Amino acid sequence: MATIKDIAERAGVSSATVSRVLNHDETLNVQESTRKRVMEAAEELEYTMPSPRKKCKKLKIGIFRLLFSGRRAGRPVLPLHSSCGKEETG
């Protein structure tokens, strides 16, 4: 499975640029030829975007580690809010 890093190497750009192009970041200021190279590299490598569930799972694991490390260090554990698992409406 191709990664953003693989696409960046093939297109000759940074992984940050690839991420922003694939996520249609409107604030990204790149030439159309660069955007086209990134999209072509992604297609050639058969890149698929990770599912939102996978992102949420990583976020939940990160939050758990943060909370657990805070408890071990004697720090108070603060309640955190996450939108993972909730459907967006509208």
C-alpha positions in Angstrom: 0.0 0.0 0.0 1.4 3.4 -1.0 2.0 6.1 1.5 2.2 9.9 1.3 6.0 9.6 1.5 6.0 7.3 -1.5 3.9 9.8 -3.5 6.2 12.7 -2.4 9.3 10.8 -3.6 7.7 10.1 -7.0 6.4 13.6 -7.4 9.6 15.3 -6.1 7.8 17.3 -3.4 7.5 17.2 0.4 5.1 14.9 2.1 3.4 18.0 3.6 2.7 19.2 0.0 1.3 15.8 -0.9 -1.0 15.8 2.2 -2.3 19.3 1.4 -2.9 18.5 -2.3 -4.7 15.3 -1.5 -6.8 17.0 1.1 -7.7 19.9 -1.3 -6.2 22.5 1.0 -7.4 25.8 -0.5 -4.6 27.8 1.3 -1.9 25.8 -0.5 -0.1 27.9 -3.0 1.5 25.6 -5.5 1.7 25.6 -9.3 -0.9 23.6 -11.2 1.9 21.4 -12.6 3.0 20.4 -9.1 -0.6 19.6 -8.1 -1.0 17.5 -11.3 2.3 15.6 -10.6 1.1 14.8 -7.1 -2.3 13.6 -8.3 -0.7 11.5 -11.1 1.8 9.9 -8.7 -1.0 9.1 -6.3 -3.0 7.4 -9.1 0.0 5.5 -10.4 0.8 4.2 -6.9 -3.0 3.4 -6.4 -3.0 5.5 -3.2 -6.2 5.3 -1.1 -7.0 7.8 1.7 -7.1 6.2 5.1 -10.6 5.8 6.5 -11.8 8.2 9.2 -12.2 5.2 11.5 -8.5 4.5 11.3 -7.7 8.1 12.1 -10.0 8.0 15.1 -8.4 4.8 16.4 -5.0 6.4 16.3 -6.3 9.5 18.0 -7.9 7.4 20.8 -4.7 5.5 21.3 -2.8 8.8 21.5 -5.3 10.2 24.0 -5.0 7.0 26.1 -1.2 7.2 26.2 -1.4 10.9 27.1 -3.8 10.2 30.0 -1.9 7.2 31.2 1.5 9.0 31.2 -0.1 11.9 33.1 -1.4 9.7 35.8 1.9 8.0 36.2 3.6 11.4 36.6 1.1 12.4 39.2 -0.5 15.0 37.0 -4.2 15.6 37.1 -6.1 14.0 34.3 -8.3 16.4 32.4 -11.5 15.4 30.5 -11.0 15.4 26.8 -13.6 15.8 24.0 -13.4 13.8 20.8 -15.7 13.8 17.8 -14.6 10.3 16.8 -17.4 7.9 16.2 -20.0 10.7 15.8 -21.7 11.3 12.5 -21.4 14.8 11.0 -24.7 16.3 10.1 -25.6 19.1 7.8 
